[in-house]
Amino acid sequence: MMGNRLQMLPPKVDLDKKEILKQLAKSHKALAELKGYSDTIPNKHILINAITINESKDSSEIENIITTHDELFKTMSISSYNNPEAKEVLNYRRAIWKGYELIKTNGFLSTNMLIEIQEIIEPNKPGIRRVPGTVLRNENTGEIIYKPPEGEAQIIQFMNNLETFINIHEDGRDPLVDMAIVHYQFESIHPFYDGNGRTGRIINILHLILKGLLDSPILYLSKYIIENKSEYYRLLQGVTENNDWESWIIYILKGIEETSKETLSLVKTINELMINTGDEIRERLPRIYSKELVELIFFEFYTKISYIEEGLGITRKTASKYLAELEEERFLQSEKIGREKVYMNKALFNLVKNSIN
């Protein structure tokens, strides 16, 4: 048996089902609360930097690329530090920001943009797949359940259809339902040799930004997928075998609701930590306090003398003195990695690290 064939979008089924509509209301409410709060934060990209680390780690873990926050910290802070898994995770974070920039600059999402994003995740630049994709088989019988599109021309045809579906909105179609449909379709096309899962998860956030439901790359489903992994694959297969779009869409919508609530809590906690740290520095080290200094020590888990020097436009000697005072008051903790000294924001590091568990 050749297995189920992929259909062009939109799906030829009625998606105005009662359960979908009920879950849509909850998902939109949670997402709107996250957007509303994040829009009020003047330096939200600093907070998002921390959140994207967790997403990058989670999304890569789904593909069995496993690393720790400690290894990520070392790889981020020292360019010569060699940990291939951590580098792959950080490439994923770069790909998120690249996608965000492309969406903001162009106002649409194209196949060529997705190729750019995938080439950051998998830097060997192979482009669209030219060989057959992995078939899906019945575990018991070995029968082919699904065979992805084959040949570059056919894959591009499906990608052009997907591109049209993403960018040309029809009245009555809910963008969150569209996001679930787009995710299924992209993963089923499987257009690249590698990195399809990670690229597909980046498409989720870019879709929300494109549709105006978020202004920043702040919401990610990877942790939800890890926690409900068997359900994720079972429901994907349910669409393929039984055209069961309803169960799949409800799964994704529940993920949006849960993840929006968790992300809102994390963003609030990071923002509170940043405000409280700023207040304490102003009180204990008024001579060196500035809003810009606080932002610099929260931009990543760590900072260096050169970052303070350049960020504040001060001499290296003064920057070094500022960091020594911040360490003395326990706002930062220095660590020697190789020949370089870095200063870790331990409170931020622990907060982000613990939020993933």
GUBA-189356 format. One record per residue: residue in one letter; z, x, y of N, C-alpha, C in turn. Coordinates in pm, whole numbers, plus 50000, padded with zeros to 5 digits. Example, Ala and Ser with C-alpha at 12.3 -4.5 7.8 and 13.67 -1.06 7.14 Angstrom:
% residues 2
A507805131949431507805123049550507805132049670 S507085128549775507145136749894507875129050003 
END
This chain:
% residues 357
M500005008549880500005000050000500005008850125 M499215005150224499105013150346500315011550438 G501135001350416502284999450504501914991150626 N502904987350702502684979050820501954986950928 R501054980250996500314986651104500944983151237 L500954992651328501514990451461500584981551541 Q501194972051616500424962951700500504967351847 M499484963951922499504966552066500524957252133 L501004961452250501954953452327501184944052422 P501814932752460503184928452428503274922252289 P504504921552233504664915352101504294900552107 K503694895752002503254881651997504354873151934 V505514873151996506644865051949507364859252070 D508094848552047508894842352152510224849852163 L510474855852280511714863552298512724856152387 D512444843752422513404835952502514404828952410 K514994836752322515954831252226517334830452290 K518124820752247519444818252305520344830552299 E520374837352183521274848952168520834860652257 I519524862252272519024872852362519434869752505 L519244857352547519564853452685521064854852714 K521894851452616523354852752633523734867552652 Q523174876152567523494890352577522884896552702 L521734891752744521104896852866522024895052987 A522684883552996523574880853110524704891153113 K525294894152997526384903952990525894918053024 S524724921452972524184934952993523834937153139 H523194927353201522834928653343524084929753431 K525124922053397526364922453475527004936453469 A527114941953349527734955153333526904965953402 L525594964953390524694974753451524764974053604 A524824961753657524904959853803526204965453858 E527294964153783528584969853827528514985053833 L527874991153734527705005653733526845010153850 K525735003353872524835006753983525555005054116 G526274993854131526974991154256527985001954289 Y528755006154189529755016554214529105030054243 S528125033754161527505047054178526765048154311 D526255036854360525545037054489526475039754607 T527775037554588528725039654698529215054154706 I528885062154605529395075954601528395085054673 P528825091754780527885099954858527325111954781 N528105117454690527665129554617527485126454468 K526865114954439526815110254301526065119754207 H525105127354259524365136354170525265147154111 I526325150454183527295160154128527995154054007 L528355141354016529005134653904528035132853788 I526785129753821525785127353717525495140153640 N525595151653707525415164453639526335165653519 A527595161353538528575162053429528215152153318 I527765140253357527445129953257526215133853175 T525225140253240524015144053167524305154653060 I525365162453078525735172152974526115164752846 N526915154252859527305146652740526095140052675 E525205134452757524005128152700523155138452627 S522985150052689522145160452629522725164752495 K524045165952490524735169852366524585158952260 D524805146352299524725135052206523305133052153 S522345133052245520965130452205520455141352111 S520845153652138520435164752051521135163851916 E522375159151917523125157951791522465148151695 I521825137651749521105128051665520005135251585 E519455145851646518395153751580518985165851505 N520305165551479521005176451408520965189751482 I520925189151614521085201151697522535200651748 I523395208251683524835207051708525335219051786 T526085216251893526745227051966528055221552023 T528815230152091530085225952150530015227052301 H530955220552368531035221752513531305236252555 D532085243452475532385257352508531125265952505 E530275263752403529015271152394528075267052507 L528085254352542527255249752655527695256552784 F529005257252804529545263652924529085278152933 K529195285552823528805299652824527295301252848 T526505292652785525055293452801524625289752943 M525315279853002525015275753139525355286853238 S526475293353215526985302553317526435316653307 I525975320653189525455334253170524065333553107 S523065337653183521685336453137521405344753012 S522135355752995521885364552880522615359952753 Y523475349752766524235345052649523295337852553 N523305341752426522305336852333522895326852233 N522615314052257522965303552161521795293752160 P520915294652060519685286452059519945271452068 E520995266651997521285252251999521705247752139 A522585255552203523025252252339521845252452436 K520945262052417519765262752505518885250452488 E518765245552365517995233352341518625221352412 V519955220652408520665209752475520445210552626 L520495222552681520295224152825518845221652864 N517905224652776516505220952800516365205852813 Y517115198652728517085183952733517595179052868 R518655185252919519155181153050518115183853159 R517435195253151516355198253246515255187753237 A514965183153116513915173153096514295159853160 I515585156153152516055143853217515785144453367 W516185155553429516015156853574514535157653613 K513725163953529512285164453555511695150353553 G512075142453453511615128753444512025120553566 Y513275122453608513785115453726512965118953850 E512695131853869511895136153985510485130253980 L509885130153862508525124753848508475109853883 I509475102353833509535087953861509715085454012 K510645092854073510925091054216509705094754302 T508975105054260507815109754337506625100354320 N506395095554197505155088354168505295073154162 G506495068354129506685053854123506085047353999 F505725055253902505245049953774505525060353665 L505305056353539505525065353427504245065953345 S503695077953329502415079553259502585088153134 T501545087953051501525096452931501605111152969 N500885115053074500915129153116502315133353160 M503055124253224504445127353262505305129253138 L505075120753037505855121952913505545135152842 I504305139652851503945152652794504705163752867 E504785162653001505535172553080507005172953037 I507595161053018509005160052979509195166052839 Q508305162352746508435167152608508255182352600 E507435187952689507215202452687508445210352734 I509335203652807510605210252844511555209852724 I511535198552651512385197152532511915206652422 E510605207252401509995215952300508975224852371 P509375236652417508555244452511507265250752455 N506885247652331505665253652277504385246452318 K504485235952401503355228952464502255224552367 P502575217452260501515213252169500765200652214 G501385192852304500735180552351500735169752245 I499745160652254499655149252162499395154052019 R500065147551926499935150951784498485149251735 R498005158951658496645158351602496655157751449 V497825157351392497945156351246498675143351213 P498585138551088499285126151052500795127251077 G501395116351122502845115951144503585113351013 T504895114251019505715111950900505705097150862 V505365094150738505355080150695506765075750658 L506995062850668508285057050630508115050850491 R508975054950397508855050150259510085042150217 N509905033150127511005026050063511785036149979 E513085037250003513895047349932513915045349782 N513795032949737513895030049594512555031349521 T511495026349584510195025849515509235036949559 G509515043049675508595053149726507385047149795 E507305033949799506185027049863506185029650014 I504995031450070504875033750215505145020750288 I506165020950373506515009250454505775009650586 Y505655021850642505015023050773504345036650786 K503155036450847502385048650871502025049051019 P502485059151094502185059851238500675061251263 P500245057851385498825059651420498385074051393 E497145075551352496605088951319495425092151410 G495275105151438494155109651520494485108551668 E494125118651743494465119251885493915107151962 A492695102951930492075091752003492875078851984 Q493305076151860494065063851834495455064651899 I496075076251892497405077851954497295075552105 I496285081252167496105079552312495835064852347 Q495105057952260494855043752282496175035952285 F497055038952189498365032252187499215036452307 M499145049152346499925053852461499425047452591 N498115045452603497565038552721498055024152729 N498125017652614498645003952608500125003652647 L500885013652597502315014652630502495017052779 E501685025852834501735029152977501505016553062 T500515008553024500224996053096501414986553087 F501994985452968503134976552948504324980753034 I504564993853044505684998953123505484996253272 N504284998653321504054999053466503594985953528 I502964977353449502464964653505503374953453457 H504214948953548505214938953509504644924853523 E504894916853422504494902753427505724894253454 D505544883853538506644874753569507194868653440 G508514867653437509154861353322509634871253217 R509124883553222509574893753126510764901053184 D511864901353111513064908353160512924923253135 P513244931653237513074946153220513964952353113 L515114946353082515964951852975515364948952838 V514764937052824514054933852700512864943252686 D512164945452797511034954752797511464968752752 M512644973152798513114986452761513274987852610 A513834977352547514004977452401512644977852331 I511694970352383510334969952325509664983552340 V509784989452459509175002452487509745013152394 H511065012752373511695022852288511165021852145 Y511115009652093510575007851958509125012951951 Q508305008952048506885012252042506645027352050 F507375034052141507195048452155507575055652025 E508735051951969509165058551846508215055651731 S507585043951731506645040351625505305047651641 I504885049651766503665057551791503915071951749 H505105077051779505495090751742504415100651789 P504145101151920502945108151967502985123351960 F504195129051949504315143651954504675149351817 Y504455162251803504825169151679506345169151661 D507055170851772508515171651767509065166551900 G510345162951902510985158552026510745143952061 N510205136051966509925121851994511205113952019 G512245116451937513495109051953514135111852088 R514195124752124514815128452251513985123652371 T512665124752361511805119652469511965104552482 G512035097552369512205083052372513495078852438 R514545086652418515835083152480515815086052631 I515025095852673514865098152817514045086752880 I513055081652807512265070352858513165058552892 N514215056352812515145045252838515665045752981 I516205057253021516805058353154515735057853263 L514595063853237513505063653336513005049353358 H512995041553252512585027453262513535019753354 L514835021853337515815014953422515675018753568 I515385031453594515195036153732513905030353789 L512855030553710511555025353752511655010653790 K512455003053717512574988653742513644985253847 G514264995653906515234993354013516594988953967 L516864990053836518174985953783519224996853800 L518775009153818519635020453852518885029253952 D519625036554034518995045854128519085060254080 S519905062653980520165076253934520165076753782 P519895088453724519925089653577521345090453525 I521995078953516523435078753493523845071553365 L522905064353300523265056353181522475061053060 Y523185063752951522525068852831523065062052706 L522165059352612522545051952492522835060952371 S522715073952386522805082652268524155081752197 K525245081252273526565080152210526655067052130 Y526145056352186526125043352119525285044051991 I524155050851998523285052251880523985060351771 I524665071351811525405079351712526465070851642 E527175062751720528255054551665527725043051579 N526455039351598525855028251524524505032551465 K524505044651408523255051051369522515043651257 S523245039551153522585032751042521985019451088 E522705012751178522215000051234520935002351315 Y520915013151391519755016851473518505017851385 Y518585025651278517415027551192517075014951112 R518095007551072517854995150997517104984951082 L517514983851209516894973851297515504978051343 L515304991151364513944996051391513024992051275 Q513514994351154512724991151035512514976051023 G513484968251069513374953551065512214948451150 V511984955151264510834951451347509544954751273 T509514966851215508314971551144507964962551026 E508964959150945508694951850821508644936750840 N509524931350927509684916750935509404911051073 N508944919551165508694915051303509964909251366 D511134914551325512424909451374512784916351506 W512134911951611512394917651743513754913251796 E514174901151761515414895651818516624904451788 S516814908251662517984916351624517944929951692 W516764935951697516594949051761516934948451910 I516404938351978516624936952122518094934552153 I518754926152073520184923452094520994936252075 Y520634944251975521314957251952521224966152076 I520024967552132519834975952250520584970052371 L520524956952386521224950552499522734952552490 K523274951552369524714954152351525034968752385 G524144977652347524314991752382524344993952532 I523504986952604523474988052751524804982952809 E525284971652758526554966152807527714975852781 E527864980252657528974989152621528915002352698 T527715008152701527555021152764527765020352915 S527325009452976527535007553121529025007453153 K529805000453071531254999653094531905013353076 E531525020352969532095033752943531715043653053 T530445043053097529975052253200530665049353333 L530835036753366531535033053490532945038853489 S533625037653377534985043153366534975058353385 L534015065153322533935079753333533595084253475 V532635077453538532245080953675533415079153770 K534145068253753535325065853838536365076953820 T536575080853694537575091153665537175104553726 I535895108353711535415120953769535515120553922 N535135109153980535185107854126536615108854177 E537545102454105538965103154143539485117654135 L539085124554029539485138654013538965147054129 M537735144454168537125151954278537845149154411 I538135136554437538845132754560540245138854562 N540975137454449542345142754442542375157954457 T541395164554392541325179154403541075183254548 G540165176054614539885178854756541115177154842 D541865166454816543105164054893544125175154872 E544235179554746545205190254715544805203654778 I543505206654776543045219054838543295218554989 R543035207055049543265205655194544735207655228 E545605202755139547045203755163547575217855137 R547125224155027547685237054987546925249055043 L545635247155068544805258255120543965253355239 P544635248455344543895242355456542905251855523 R543185264855517542335274455587540945275455523 I540885273555393539585274955325538945261455291 Y539685250455309539175237355267537905233455341 S536955228055268535825220755326535265211755218 K534645200855260534015191555165532965198855081 E532245208055146531185215555078531765224454967 L532935230354993533575238854892533955230554770 V534535218754792534925210054680533695206254598 E532615202854666531385199054596530845210754513 L530945222754565530455234454492531235236854363 I532545234454366533325237154244533255225454145 F532585214554186532365203254095530905201954052 F530025210254108528595208854077528315211453930 E529005221353873528955223953729530395225753683 F530585229153556531935232053507532465245053567 Y531585252953625531955266453667531295269653800 T531785280353863531105285553981531195300853977 K530425307254065530415321854075530525325654222 I530835338154247530955343054385529655340354462 S528525343154397527235341454465526985326954506 Y527455317254424527255303154457528025299454584 I529275304354594530105301354712529535308454835 E529105320654814528505328554923527285321354982 E526385317254894525165310654940525435296454988 G526265289054913526525275054945527235273055077 L528115282355114528895281055238528385290355349 G527435299055315526905308355415527965318155463 I528725323755368529795333255402529525346455331 T530285356655365530075369755301530595369455158 R530115378855079530555379954940532055382454931 K532545390655024533975393855026534815381355052 T534365373055147535085360655178535005350855061 A533815349755001533645340854886534575344854772 S534665357954748535535363154643536995359654672 K537365360554800538745357454840539035342554820 Y538075333954856538245319454838538495316254690 L537695322054602537835319254460539155324654405 A539575336154454540865341654411542015332354452 E541925326754573542975317454619542945304454539 L541755299654508541635287454427542185289554287 E541975301654234542515304654101544035306054107 E544525312254211545975314154225546685300754231 E546035290954293546625277454301546235268654182 R545555274654084545195268353957544165257053969 F543355257554071542225248254079541085253153990 L541005266253971539975272453888540635282353793 Q539885286053690540375295953594539235305753567 S539475318453596538395328253579538265332453433 E537045336153400536765340653264535675351253272 K535855361853197534855372353192533945369653073 I532655367453099531685365452992530655376553006 G530645385552909529785397352925530325405753039 R529445409253132529865417353247530105408753371 E529975395653354530065386953471531335378553469 K531875376353588533075368153603532675354253654 V533125344053585532855330353629534195323153644 Y534175312653724535395305053752535185290753703 M535965287153602535805273953543536665263453612 N536065251753634536825239953678537345233453550 K538485238053506539035234153375539315219053368 A539785213253477540095198953476538825190753453 L537735194353522536465187353502535945189653361 F535995202053316535515205653182536225197453075 N537575196753083538345189352982538075174552989 L537915169453110537675155053127536355151153059 V535305158853086533985155853029533985158152878 K534605169052835534675172252693535395161252614 N536505156752668537305146652596536675132952599 S535835130352699535225116852711534195114552603 I533725124952538532665123352437533255119352302 N534545121252284535155118952153535535104252136 
END
